[in-house]
């Protein structure tokens, strides 16, 4: 996979920053709750990280495609 600088320049950086910030705050909140429980195994934090990774992978997959092809479908 080669790095396409033109795509990086056209990326919506404020939207990416907002999504990353919301993810960070959500993870911090879940981690804070997990810390307050003495018997916590941080399972909810792990599940949230896994879901974030799956969402990021889906984003990369969708970003590589040509969305204009969906117009004919």
CORTA-V38461 format. One record per run of one state. SS is the DSSP state (helix for helix, strand for strand, loop for the rest). FROM is the first residue (numbers start at 1). TO is the last residue. Records with the same first field share a line. If there is no record, write none. Layout:
SS: FROM-TO / FROM-TO
This chain:
loop: 1-4 / 11-12 / 37-42 / 65-66 / 73-73
helix: 5-10 / 13-36 / 43-64 / 67-72
